[in-house]
């Protein structure tokens, strides 16, 4: 009997001999912690492997029998949490798509998880985001959670006390399994502090320079990079918005070549917007992801000096406003530190057309030093 296929889930070290299964789409409220033998079972869930092959391999590895009832219990738990590519998952996705397209705003799913006191959060954001130097054309901001990224957000948005009448064009990262292309949203976002309306005229202009702009538009509903920045800024001021998820440009990095003229119409339009006082651009982008939770053998605290050296090379190109120089930095090592903001930052630098100023660079280490994410705040 063929085994089912598991979806693209993240398997992260948790404790000795245990792992977290994390769903990028957050379809279930459950966070599954599984022992190492279950992770071994997952490697056979490719939709092609036979159950007998798994059982034979399991015995060779662990010198124990994998009984059918135990395997079925694992598959049942995965299915109940929508982690298999099965009928339950397809029905759940169809329900979510119907919900998304029937609602006038993008709901902020990651920000609304848990029992957050949103009034207290808004007060904290306003207290910590002290008035500072404002951007002329845009900023590069983190998209890590507010707790770990609070200093980066506060610096990035320090000059943004009043945006009445302005439109913010958010360039986000697509962490979801949806297509690795530009994905525009026709909608504004619903934050805990009220809606942010879409700038229909700007959206229409972007429609005309993008190929299939709304293919997989529901990806916005699962993606946290833009929504965390929209929410943070909404806690400070009112504005209109455009949300555009960017591709990673990984195929170019892998081949060691720069994009050609295929994106020129988009870059030209975004450059016009950046030069217009009615628009501000935001690249919602973190930098390196390193340590054991991201597949490295060493702990993050051991890797930090090497990672920071690579990040600082990127930051020099970012401050210089050199989009091509930024992308070239990845060619030798093929993005070995897993910078997730490659596309958003590249598109931003191609659009703002000026030098920037680094306000702060940070590494958010896990308490045990195992893993970390780096990020920065820059203004242009």
Residue, then its C-alpha position, 0 to 999 in steps of 0.5 A: x500500500x502506498x503511503x500518503x504525501x506530507x505537505x511542505x512542513x518545517x521540522x525543527x529541533x525542539x528537545x533532545x530526541x524531539x522535533x516540532x512540526x510547523x505548518x507555514x499555513x498555520x491551518x491548525x492551532x496545534x503545534x505537534x512535538x514528535x520523537x525522532x522515529x516519527x521524523x524518520x517515518x515522515x521521510x517516506x511520506x512522499x506519495x510514492x513509497x510503499x508501507x512495506x518499504x517503510x517498515x523494513x527500513x524502520x526495522x533496519x534502523x531501530x531494530x524494532x517493528x513498526x506496527x500498522x496500528x502505530x503507523x496509522x495513529x501517526x497518519x491520523x494525527x497528521x491528517x487531523x492537523x491538515x499536514x497531509x495532501x489529502x481530501x481533508x486538506x483540500x477541503x480546508x483550503x477551499x473553505x479558506x479561499x472562499x472566506x478570503x475572497x468573500x471578505x473585503x480585507x486581508x485578515x491578519x491571521x498570525x497577529x491575531x493568534x493568542x490572547x494579545x492585549x491589543x490596546x496594551x500593545x498599541x501603547x507600547x508601540x507608541x511609547x517605544x517608537x520615539x520620533x526620529x529621522x524620517x525617510x524620503x522614499x522608504x525604509x527597510x524594516x524587520x518582519x520578525x515578531x514584535x517582541x524580538x524585533x521591537x528595537x528594529x521596528x522602533x528605529x525603522x518607524x521612528x519618523x512616521x508619526x503622520x502619514x495622513x493622505x499617503x500610500x505605503x507600498x509594502x514589499x513582502x516576503x512569501x514564506x508560504x508554499x504558494x508560487x515564487x512570483x510577484x503576488x499583488x493583493x487588491x485588498x487592504x488589511x484588517x488590523x486590530x486597530x481598524x482597517x487599512x484601505x487599499x489605494x485602488x489607483x496604485x493597485x490598478x497601476x501595478x496590475x498593468x505591469x505584472x503578469x497574472x498579478x492575482x494568481x494565488x492572492x490568498x497567499x497574503x492571508x498566510x504571510x506574516x511579513x507584510x501584515x506585521x508591518x501594516x499592523x505596526x504602522x497602523x498603531x502609529x498613524x493612518x495611511x493607505x496601502x498596497x501589498x505586493x509579495x515578491x519572489x525570492x530571486x533564488x533561481x538567479x542566485x543559484x545560476x549566479x546571474x542578475x535579472x534582465x529586463x523582464x522586470x523593468x516595467x515594474x521597477x520603473x513604476x515603483x521608482x516613479x512612486x518612490x520619487x512621488x511625495x505621496x508614496x512611501x516604500x517599505x521592504x518588510x525583510x529579515x536577514x539571516x536565519x541560522x543555527x540548529x533550527x535552520x539546519x546548521x550543525x553549530x549553535x547560532x552563538x558559535x556562528x554569529x561572528x561569521x554570519x554578521x560578517x556576511x550580513x555586514x557585506x549585504x548592509x554595505x550594498x544596501x546602504x549604497x542603494x546598490x541592488x545588483x551589488x546586493x544580489x551579487x553578494x549571494x553568488x559565491x555561497x548561494x545564500x548559505x545563511x538563508x536570508x529570506x528578504x532577498x527579493x523584497x530588498x532587491x526590488x526595494x533597492x531597484x526602486x528607491x534609487x538612492x543611498x540609505x542610512x543604517x539605523x540599527x543591526x540586530x541578532x535575535x538569539x534564542x534563549x539557549x543560543x541554539x538559533x537566531x534571526x538577524x535583521x536591520x532598520x534602514x531609511x532612504 
